[in-house]
Amino acid sequence: MVLLPEAGTLSVATGRTGEPVTIENAASRDASFVVPRNFLKPGTMHIILAVTDDGAPALTRYCRVIVTVAAP
């Protein structure tokens, strides 16, 4: 998963957007992630989910998830 640099309002201390986010249990329907601590202020994160099946041919669906991050 990658944060898109053109979407969302959060930025990191390095000034970069599009920082990778580690997805725990990515192959599970109960996947989760932790917002990186180096975000400078509250805002939104846009995460693109991609799910691919085992079919032949394999099909992939995409969904944008918008997460609002509050102040710590």
Buried (B, 14 or more C-beta within 10 A) or exposed (E): BEBEEEBBBBBBEEEEBEBEBEBEEEEEEEEEBEEBEEBEEEBEBBBEEEEEEEEEEEEEEEEEEEBEBEEE
